[in-house]
Amino acid sequence: MTDVPHNAPGQNWNARGYAQHADFVPALGSAVAELLAPRPGERILDLGCGDGTLTEALAESGATLVGVDGAADMVDAARARGLDARLVDAHHLSFDHEFDAVFSNAALHWMLNHEAVVAGVRRALKPGGRFVAEFGGHGNVAAICTALLAALHTRGISGKARFPWYFPTTAEYRSCLEAAGFTVETIELLPRPTPLPTGMAGWLATFANPFLHGLDDDVREAVLEDALAWLAPSLCDSHGSWTADYVRLRLKAHC
């Protein structure tokens, strides 16, 4: 795949809405941040930095952080924190052997040309540098995806071309990393059921727009209503609290 856009069609990132509906994303990044173990004086690239919440926390280590993201509103929010944040398409990283580490949390599954991204990460690292990341892995939000695809299918709409994510197995991603010249230290899939602060409706409004892109308003609403109805028995408890069926792929590799 070539010339893949940094945002899936219909996916427009809004920093304020993201903070409202998905503040759990940076909050749950603490484990992969610990795996990174940033050190004073290091230069670290945060790939898919979003609004900079986690980037800011990493900078407290004394490392120098550079954040890149493909969404202008997110970059503006990160810059408002005083961070070095840049609008960059991760498929076309131009850094050349200048970082001690590349870090990424909850972003790589949006980058469909994963070979190009991994090659750019490898090129950005100094010899011996490390790549630490966590993102959606095989089986991530499987129930949610199935419900959305089924709701589209019942209306004669193919969801295959609308599917916005790359959720690899550990074997698949290990192969990609090794082909780019990385040595993989650890790579694993971690089931992580995740409570949703504004429910499934808030999650869908934040993340599922590529499935609904270009649909008439009445069709869009009907797809969402069906998806919510079909998901409720498995992902909504008796108190009305929703949980997303997350599975994360976490890795550490070095070059």
SULCORDA-V95846 format. One record per residue. PHI is phi in radians with two decimals (NA if undefined). BURIAL is + if it has 16 or more other C-alpha atoms within 10 Angstrom, else -. D_LAST is the distance of its C-alpha to the last C-alpha in Angstrom with 1 decimal. Layout:
((PHI	BURIAL	D_LAST) (PHI	BURIAL	D_LAST))
This chain:
((NA	-	24.5) (-2.26	-	24.7) (0.91	-	25.9) (-1.31	-	25.6) (-1.19	-	27.0) (-1.31	+	25.2) (-2.06	+	28.2) (-1.11	+	29.8) (-0.91	+	33.4) (1.57	+	35.7) (-1.64	+	33.0) (-1.98	-	33.9) (-1.52	+	32.2) (-2.20	+	34.6) (-1.07	+	33.4) (-1.17	-	36.8) (-1.14	-	37.0) (-1.10	+	33.4) (-1.11	-	34.3) (-1.29	-	37.5) (-1.70	+	36.3) (-2.40	+	32.6) (-1.15	-	32.3) (-1.21	-	30.9) (-1.10	+	27.5) (-1.19	+	26.3) (-1.09	-	28.4) (-1.53	-	26.6) (-1.53	+	23.2) (-1.13	-	23.6) (-1.17	-	21.9) (-1.27	+	18.6) (-1.13	+	19.1) (-1.15	-	19.6) (-1.14	-	16.3) (-1.14	+	14.6) (0.88	-	16.8) (-1.10	+	16.8) (-2.15	+	18.1) (-0.96	-	20.6) (1.56	-	19.5) (-1.28	+	16.1) (-1.94	+	15.7) (-2.22	+	14.7) (-1.70	+	15.1) (-1.72	+	17.3) (-1.59	+	17.1) (1.41	+	20.6) (-1.30	+	22.1) (1.03	+	25.6) (-1.44	+	28.3) (1.53	+	26.1) (-1.01	+	27.4) (-1.34	+	24.1) (-1.01	+	22.6) (-1.07	+	25.6) (-1.15	-	25.2) (-1.13	+	21.6) (-1.16	+	22.9) (-1.13	-	25.4) (-1.26	-	22.7) (1.73	-	23.0) (-1.32	+	19.7) (-1.67	+	20.2) (-1.83	+	19.7) (-2.10	+	19.7) (-1.82	+	20.8) (-2.24	+	21.0) (-2.71	+	23.2) (-1.60	+	25.2) (-1.93	+	28.5) (-1.08	+	30.6) (-1.15	+	32.6) (-1.17	+	29.5) (-1.09	+	28.2) (-1.06	+	31.7) (-1.15	+	31.8) (-1.17	+	28.6) (-1.13	+	30.0) (-1.13	-	33.2) (-1.48	-	31.3) (1.52	-	30.5) (-1.55	+	26.8) (-1.42	+	24.9) (-2.07	+	24.8) (-2.30	+	24.5) (-1.44	+	25.7) (-2.48	+	22.8) (-1.41	+	22.4) (-1.13	+	18.9) (-1.32	+	19.2) (-2.33	-	19.4) (-1.19	+	17.0) (-1.90	-	17.6) (-1.22	-	15.3) (-2.28	-	13.7) (0.90	-	10.9) (-2.18	-	13.1) (-2.08	+	11.7) (-1.34	+	10.4) (-2.68	+	10.1) (-2.05	+	11.2) (-2.13	+	13.9) (-2.64	+	16.3) (-2.25	+	19.5) (1.02	+	22.0) (-2.30	+	21.1) (-1.08	+	18.8) (-1.24	+	21.7) (-1.46	+	23.6) (-1.77	+	21.2) (-1.24	+	22.5) (-1.57	+	20.5) (-1.15	+	17.3) (-1.11	+	15.7) (-1.15	+	16.3) (-1.13	+	15.0) (-1.11	+	11.6) (-1.11	+	11.4) (-1.16	+	12.6) (-1.11	+	10.2) (-1.05	+	7.2) (-1.20	+	9.7) (-1.27	+	10.7) (-1.53	+	7.8) (-1.22	+	8.1) (-0.95	-	6.1) (1.48	-	5.0) (-1.17	+	5.7) (-2.09	+	6.5) (-2.11	+	8.3) (-2.20	+	11.7) (-2.68	+	14.5) (-2.47	+	17.9) (-2.81	+	20.1) (-1.16	+	22.9) (-1.92	+	22.3) (-0.93	+	24.6) (1.62	+	28.2) (-1.10	+	27.7) (0.70	+	31.1) (-1.10	-	32.5) (-1.13	+	36.0) (-1.11	+	35.9) (-1.07	+	34.5) (-1.07	-	37.2) (-1.12	+	39.9) (-1.13	+	39.1) (-1.12	+	38.8) (-1.17	+	42.0) (-1.11	+	43.8) (-1.21	+	42.9) (-1.06	-	43.8) (-1.13	-	47.3) (-1.87	-	47.9) (1.30	-	46.9) (-1.92	-	43.6) (-1.36	-	40.5) (-1.62	+	37.5) (-1.03	-	34.9) (-1.25	-	34.4) (-1.58	+	34.4) (-1.13	+	31.7) (-1.69	+	29.1) (-2.17	+	26.2) (-2.11	+	23.3) (-2.05	+	23.3) (-1.45	+	21.0) (-1.34	+	21.1) (-1.12	+	18.3) (-1.11	-	18.3) (-1.11	-	18.3) (-1.31	+	15.3) (-1.04	+	13.3) (-1.07	-	14.3) (-1.11	+	13.3) (-1.12	+	9.7) (-1.16	-	9.5) (-1.13	-	11.4) (-1.51	+	9.1) (1.78	-	6.4) (-1.53	+	4.7) (-1.82	+	6.1) (-1.53	+	8.8) (-1.49	-	10.5) (-2.65	-	13.5) (-2.69	+	15.1) (-2.69	+	18.8) (-1.71	+	21.8) (-2.24	+	24.1) (-1.06	+	27.7) (-2.53	-	28.8) (-0.94	+	32.3) (-2.16	-	32.5) (-1.05	+	35.9) (-1.87	+	36.7) (-1.11	+	38.5) (-2.07	-	40.4) (1.32	+	40.7) (-1.19	+	39.6) (-1.08	+	41.5) (-1.16	+	39.4) (-1.12	+	36.1) (-1.12	+	37.4) (-1.13	-	38.5) (-1.51	+	35.1) (-2.04	+	32.8) (-1.78	+	34.9) (-1.05	+	36.4) (-1.04	+	34.7) (-1.19	+	36.8) (-1.92	+	39.9) (-1.01	-	39.2) (1.41	-	42.4) (-1.42	-	44.6) (-1.07	-	48.1) (-0.99	-	48.6) (-1.20	-	50.7) (-1.21	-	48.3) (-1.00	+	45.4) (-1.12	-	47.4) (-1.17	-	48.5) (-1.09	+	45.0) (-1.12	+	43.9) (-1.07	-	47.1) (-1.12	+	46.6) (-1.05	+	42.9) (-1.11	+	44.0) (-1.13	-	46.9) (-1.31	+	44.9) (-1.45	+	42.1) (-0.95	+	44.6) (-1.05	-	45.5) (-1.81	-	42.0) (-2.08	+	40.3) (-2.10	+	43.2) (-1.53	-	45.0) (-1.18	-	48.7) (-1.69	-	48.3) (1.48	-	46.7) (-1.58	-	43.2) (-1.77	+	40.4) (-2.30	+	37.0) (-1.60	+	34.2) (-1.53	+	32.6) (-1.36	+	29.0) (-2.32	+	26.2) (-1.85	+	22.8) (-1.82	+	19.4) (-2.07	+	17.1) (-2.54	+	13.4) (-2.43	+	10.6) (-2.44	+	7.0) (-2.41	+	3.8) (-2.00	+	0.0))
